[in-house]
């Protein structure tokens, strides 16, 4: 096999690896809708913890952002295709917006889009080839930073330096742990059951056993 043929085969293999299949779209959609339902519960559930944290240190409520950030990372870890993080996070936001919440439909959609982009950029940097725990946590942190900056502009405009720094640090920690570590553990758990055998994420995990 000459170099030209080998290069063509490599390109074709990469294209097949990154191309979305029908099963990818279906499963990503299911993850997005299910995540959106979790968002709905957290839209109300976060109010109590937030009321406790804010008086302790303004900006500490960033620790509660993680449950709104996990969808994109989870979708990407399972599907392993370009756009998965963006698609799943945005779809989850659509579900939350359609049912209704205290932030309004458009701003909910905008937040989901921004958070999805934050996670997507991290997976893009690694060329959709590295799906380790550190990368998952970086993606969760990426979603948190993007979402945190977005929140500072839209909801916390005029905040002082102390609040801004505290909020960005705490939301990043929440993103890395809740939106990074937990989806990685969930993906490994699902893969161990054989539920993800139609995906590279499932086959890779089963091969280690």
N, C-alpha and C positions, 0 to 999 in steps of 0.2 A: 504493500500500500504506500503510495507516494505521499508527500507532505500535503499536497492540495486535497487529495481524497480524505486524508486524516482530518484536515481542518474542516472540510465540509461535513464530515460525520460528526465532529465535535459540535459544530454550530447546530446541526439538526437535532442532536441529543439535547443541547441546552434549550432549544426552542420547544421541544416536546416537554421538557421538565417544567418550563415556565408557563406553558399554555394552559388556560383554564379548561376543565372538562365540565360536563353537565353535573356530575356528582360534586365537584368543587363548588359550583354555584349553589346547588341545593343545600349542602351542608353549611356553607358560609351563611346562607340566608337563615337557616335554622338557628345557628349560633347567634346571629344578629338579633333575631326576634326574641329568643330566650334571654339574651343579655339585656334587651330593652325592657323586658318585664322585671328584671332585677333592678334596673335603673329606677323603674316606677316605685318599687318598694323603698329604695334608698332616698328618693326625692323627699319622702316623708320621714324615713327612719333616721336620717342624719341630723334632723332638727334638734333632738334631745342632746346628743353628744356635742353638737356645735355650740349650744347654749352653755354647756359646761366648760368647753375649752377656751372660748373667746375671752372670758374675763381673766383667765389665768395668764394669757399672753396673746395679745392681738396678732393674728396671723397664724396661730397654732391650728386653726381650723383646716389648714391645708392637709393635715394628716387624714382628713375624712374624704379626700378627693379620689382616692384609689378605686372605690367601687364604681365610679363613672368612667374609668380609664381602661379596665381590663379587657373589654370586648375585642378591641382591635388586635391586641397582642395574642389573645387566645385564638382568634381566627387565623392569624398569620402562622402561629406555631403548628396548627393542625393542617391548614391548607397548603402552606409553603408556596404561595404564588404571588407575583407582584400585584399590589392593590388590595390584597386580602385584609390587611389591617385597616386601611382606609374604608373599604366597603363595609366590613362588619361593624366598625365603630359608628359609622354614619347611619347604617341601618338601625342599629340600636337606638340612636338618637331620634330617628324618625318615629320609631314605636313610642318612645317617651313623649315626643311632641304631639303625636296624633291623639294619644289618650289625654294629654293635657298636664301641665305642671305650672309652678309658680313663676317660671322664667320666660314663658312665651314660646310659641312654636318656632319662629325664625331663629331666635337666639339659641335655642336648644340644638337645632340643626347645625347652626354655625359652629357651636362648641364641639359637637361630634365630629364635624369635618376637620377642624383644627387639631383636635386630639388624635384623630386617625392619621393625619399627615405627620404629626410628631413621632408616632410609632413607626410609620411607614418609612420615614427617612432613615431610621436606624437599620432596618432590615435591608434597605437599598444600599447603604454604605457597605454592608457585608455581602452584597451581590446576591442576596437570597440563597446563600449557601451555608451560612453558619446559624445553627439553631440551638446553641448551648444556653445554659442558665445565665451566664454573664450578658449575653446578647439579649435575652428575654428581659432581664432587669434593666438594661440600657434602653430597650424599647419602651418599657413601662415608664422609665424616667423621662424619655423623650416625649411621650404623650403628656406627662405631667407638666413638663416645662412649657410645652406649647400651650396647653390648656391654662396653665398658671399665668403666663404672660397675657393671654387672651382675657382672663378674668380680671387681671389688674387693670387692663385698659377699659373694659366694659363695666365692671362692677365695683372696682376699688380705685377708681381714678382719683388722684390727689393724695393717695396714701403716703405716709412718711417712710423714710428709709428703713426704719426698724421693722415696720409692718411688712414692707416689700421683701426684705431679706428673709424674715422669718417665714413668710408665706411661701416663697419660692423654695426654701430649704425643706419645709415640712411637706409640701405637695410632691416634691421630687422623691423624698423618702417613701411617701405613701405610694407613689407610682411604681417605684422600683420593687417594693415588697408586694403590695396587693395586686398591682397590674402587671408585674413581671414575674416574681417568684411563684405566686399562686397559679397563674395560667400554665406555667411550665410544669408544675406538679400535677395539675389537672390533666394536661396533655399526656404526661407519662403514665398517669393512672389509667386513663382511657385506653392508651396504647397497650398496656399490659393485659387488658381484658380481650383484646382482639377487635375492639370496636373500630379501630382506625386502620385496619389492614389494607384498605383500598387507598391509603395515603402513604407517602414516603415517611411521614412522622411515625406512623404505626409500624411499618415494616422495619424501620431502623431500630425502634425500641425493642421489638420482638427479637431482632437478630442478636441483641446483646444478652438475651436470657439464655 
